[in-house]
């Protein structure tokens, strides 16, 4: 029996207008009324998820949110950080230099905002700041505080630009870090031990749940580890091929209440 549902946000929970549809909202409410925990697992910081958590009534001190693609897990009610994986300033320097050499835009994200050293700030950085409700700060490398710790680093650019540079990434990058695309225009770099799957496993241990009691729903590369961990893995109809291949089940797209259909089928 499903006891916890982990749901990705963008491309999964949210429709293309970044809204939770009434049917999805009602299905989540019905699951929670049965005592099933619902956890949002997102690439966004908590500030970018808070509005939707509040809309869903997931706002207690015993509710959890997995943020920054699994580099942070925190309680929703009081914001207590339960687990965190971060990167240091040397990581920032190495990745910023690599991005500059490849000719792509770059940003670093800590718990307080987004930093970019690109004077021609990418429109995708502006989009990320808007969706995440995170302050955006232009700082040259020399102006950055060396004591900062980062939840993730990102190369951001037009999809065709990112796709062109990915084959040029050195093997040392993926040896040192977790590296994945969370959207066509976002290439994320984070602590090697982090991820939605590892963080979901930590939460399951905290709650005394087995993988077969967990359902995970996602659409993109950053969801693969949590789909691999959950006993009931569900790909959205709009998911990338790798996610559809990895998941046990497939539901409708985020334009067609896919999350609601999955919850109604497997949890209610």
C-alpha positions in Angstrom: 0.0 0.0 0.0 1.3 3.4 -0.9 2.2 5.5 2.1 4.2 8.4 0.5 4.0 10.1 -2.9 7.0 12.1 -4.2 6.0 14.4 -7.0 8.3 16.5 -9.2 7.0 20.0 -9.8 7.8 21.6 -13.2 6.5 19.4 -16.0 4.8 17.1 -13.5 2.7 18.6 -10.7 2.3 21.9 -12.6 0.7 22.3 -16.0 2.4 24.4 -18.7 0.9 27.6 -17.2 2.7 26.7 -13.9 -0.6 25.9 -12.2 -2.0 23.0 -10.2 -5.3 22.0 -11.9 -8.4 21.3 -9.8 -8.3 17.6 -10.5 -4.7 17.3 -9.4 -5.4 19.4 -6.3 -8.3 17.2 -5.4 -6.5 13.9 -5.9 -3.6 15.1 -3.6 -6.2 16.2 -1.0 -7.9 12.7 -1.2 -4.5 11.0 -0.8 -3.6 13.1 2.2 -7.1 12.4 3.7 -6.2 8.7 3.6 -3.0 9.4 5.6 -0.7 9.3 2.6 2.2 11.7 2.8 2.8 13.9 -0.2 6.3 15.3 -0.7 7.3 17.8 -3.5 10.7 16.9 -4.9 11.8 19.9 -7.0 14.8 21.5 -8.6 13.6 24.8 -7.2 14.6 26.3 -3.8 12.1 26.2 -1.1 11.0 29.8 -2.0 9.9 28.5 -5.4 7.9 25.7 -3.9 6.3 27.4 -0.9 3.4 28.9 -2.8 2.3 25.5 -4.2 2.8 23.7 -0.8 0.6 26.3 0.8 -2.0 25.8 -2.0 -2.0 22.1 -1.3 -2.2 22.5 2.5 1.2 20.8 2.9 2.4 23.2 5.6 2.9 21.3 8.8 6.1 20.8 10.9 5.8 17.1 10.0 5.6 17.8 6.2 8.7 17.6 4.1 10.0 19.1 0.9 13.0 18.0 -1.2 14.6 21.1 -2.9 17.4 22.0 -5.2 17.1 18.6 -7.0 17.9 16.7 -3.8 20.7 18.7 -2.3 18.4 19.9 0.6 15.5 18.4 2.5 13.6 20.5 5.0 10.4 20.5 7.0 7.7 22.8 5.5 6.2 24.2 8.7 9.3 25.7 10.3 11.9 25.3 7.5 14.3 23.1 9.5 16.9 21.6 7.2 17.0 17.9 7.8 19.8 17.0 5.3 22.0 19.1 3.0 24.8 18.5 0.5 26.7 21.7 -0.6 29.7 22.7 -2.7 32.5 25.1 -1.8 34.2 28.1 -3.4 36.8 26.0 -5.1 34.0 24.1 -6.8 32.5 27.4 -7.9 35.8 28.6 -9.3 36.5 25.4 -11.3 33.0 25.2 -12.8 32.8 28.9 -13.5 36.1 28.8 -15.4 34.9 25.7 -17.3 31.7 27.4 -18.3 33.5 30.6 -19.4 35.9 28.5 -21.5 33.0 26.7 -23.2 31.2 30.0 -23.8 28.0 29.3 -21.9 26.3 31.3 -19.1 26.8 30.2 -15.5 25.1 30.7 -12.2 25.6 29.6 -8.6 22.8 29.2 -6.1 23.1 29.2 -2.3 20.3 29.4 0.3 19.8 33.1 -0.3 19.8 33.7 -4.0 21.3 33.3 -7.4 24.7 34.7 -8.4 26.1 35.2 -11.9 29.3 36.7 -13.1 27.9 37.1 -16.6 27.5 40.8 -17.4 25.1 39.8 -20.2 22.8 38.0 -17.8 21.1 35.1 -19.5 17.3 35.3 -19.9 17.2 31.7 -18.5 18.9 33.0 -15.3 16.2 35.7 -15.1 13.5 33.0 -15.7 15.0 30.8 -13.0 15.0 33.7 -10.5 11.4 34.5 -11.4 10.2 30.9 -11.0 12.2 30.4 -7.8 11.3 33.7 -6.2 15.0 34.0 -5.5 17.0 37.3 -5.5 19.4 37.6 -8.5 22.8 39.1 -7.9 25.4 40.1 -10.4 28.8 39.5 -8.9 32.2 39.2 -10.6 34.3 36.3 -9.5 36.5 38.7 -7.6 33.5 40.1 -5.7 32.2 36.7 -4.5 32.5 35.8 -0.8 34.8 32.9 -0.6 33.0 31.6 2.5 29.8 30.9 0.5 28.4 27.4 0.2 26.4 26.5 -2.8 23.4 24.1 -3.2 24.1 23.8 -6.9 26.0 25.3 -9.8 24.4 25.6 -13.3 25.4 26.1 -16.8 22.4 27.8 -18.4 21.8 28.6 -22.1 19.6 28.0 -25.1 19.0 24.2 -25.5 21.0 24.0 -28.7 23.9 25.7 -27.1 23.9 23.4 -24.1 23.6 20.3 -26.3 26.6 21.4 -28.3 28.9 21.8 -25.2 27.8 18.7 -23.3 30.1 16.3 -25.3 33.0 18.7 -24.5 32.6 18.4 -20.8 35.7 16.7 -19.2 35.3 13.3 -17.6 36.6 14.8 -14.4 33.4 16.8 -14.0 31.2 13.8 -13.8 33.7 12.0 -11.6 33.7 14.8 -9.1 30.0 15.9 -9.2 26.5 14.9 -10.1 25.7 16.4 -13.5 22.4 16.4 -15.3 19.9 18.4 -17.3 16.8 19.3 -15.3 15.3 21.2 -18.3 16.4 21.8 -21.9 18.2 25.0 -20.8 19.5 24.0 -17.4 22.6 21.8 -16.8 23.1 21.3 -13.1 26.2 20.5 -11.1 25.9 19.3 -7.5 27.4 17.2 -4.8 28.1 13.7 -5.9 26.1 12.2 -3.1 23.0 14.3 -3.6 19.9 13.7 -5.8 16.2 13.3 -5.4 16.6 9.5 -5.0 19.2 9.6 -2.3 17.2 12.3 -0.4 14.0 10.3 -0.8 15.8 7.3 0.6 16.9 9.3 3.6 13.3 10.5 4.2 12.0 6.9 3.9 14.5 5.8 6.5 13.4 8.7 8.8 9.7 7.7 8.4 10.3 3.9 8.5 9.0 3.3 5.0 10.1 0.7 2.4 10.5 1.5 -1.3 7.4 -0.5 -2.2 5.4 1.9 0.0 6.5 4.9 -2.1 5.3 6.2 -5.4 7.4 8.8 -7.4 6.1 10.8 -10.4 8.4 12.7 -12.7 9.3 13.8 -16.2 12.9 14.7 -16.6 16.5 13.5 -16.0 16.6 14.9 -12.5 13.8 12.5 -11.5 15.5 9.3 -12.6 17.1 8.5 -9.2 13.9 8.9 -7.3 12.0 6.8 -9.9 14.7 4.1 -9.5 14.2 4.1 -5.7 10.4 4.1 -5.5 8.5 0.9 -5.8 5.8 2.5 -7.9 7.6 4.7 -10.5 5.4 6.8 -12.9 6.5 8.7 -15.9 4.5 11.6 -17.2 3.1 11.4 -20.7 5.3 14.5 -21.5 8.4 12.9 -20.0 11.7 12.5 -21.9 12.3 9.0 -23.3 14.9 8.0 -20.7 12.3 8.6 -17.9 9.6 6.6 -19.8 12.1 3.8 -20.2 13.0 3.8 -16.5 9.5 4.0 -15.0 7.3 1.0 -14.4 4.2 2.9 -15.4 3.2 5.9 -17.6 0.4 8.4 -17.0 -1.0 11.2 -19.0 0.8 14.5 -19.6 0.9 17.5 -17.3 -1.7 19.1 -19.6 -4.1 16.2 -19.0 -4.0 15.8 -15.2 -1.4 13.1 -15.3 -0.6 13.3 -11.6 -4.2 13.0 -10.6 -4.7 10.0 -12.9 -1.6 8.3 -11.3 -2.8 9.0 -7.7 -6.3 7.8 -8.5 -5.0 4.6 -10.1 -2.3 3.6 -7.5 -3.1 5.3 -4.2 -6.9 5.9 -3.9 
